Amino acid sequence: MQNLLIGTGAGLFGAALLWLRYGKSPNVETPVSDFQRKLNFIHDICDGNLKKSNALLTEKMELDKSLSYEQAVDLVYADMLELTSEERAAVQKYGERRKKKR
C-alpha cells in the first residue's frame, strides 16, 4: 500500500513538472502579420518616431497617387532594407580597410 502511494505521488509530481515545463503558457505572443512586421521595422529604423515614419509613408503616397497604404509600406520597407544593407556593407568595408592599415 505504501509503495502504491509513493508511486502515485511520484507520477503526479512528474506530471506536474511536465505541465509546468511544456504546458501552454498564457504569455505566448500572438504571431505578427507580415504587414505589421514591415510597419514595425519602419518605425524602428526611424528610432520609434511615429511622425517621421508616417511622414515617409505619406511622402511616398504623394509621389505616386495610385499607391495604397499597404503598397507604400511595401515600398518604404524595401527602401529601408536597401539603405540598411548599404550601411552594413560600408561598415564592413571600413572595418576591413582599417584592419589592413594596422
Sequence and secondary structure as in RCSB ss.txt:
>XXXX:A:sequence
MQNLLIGTGAGLFGAALLWLRYGKSPNVETPVSDFQRKLNFIHDICDGNLKKSNALLTEKMELDKSLSYEQAVDL
VYADMLELTSEERAAVQKYGERRKKKR
>XXXX:A:secstr
 HHHHHHHHHHHHHHHHHHHHHS  TT      HHHHHHHHHHHHTTT HHHHHHHHHHHHHHSTT  HHHHHHH
HHHHHHHHHHHHHHHHHHHHHHHHHH 
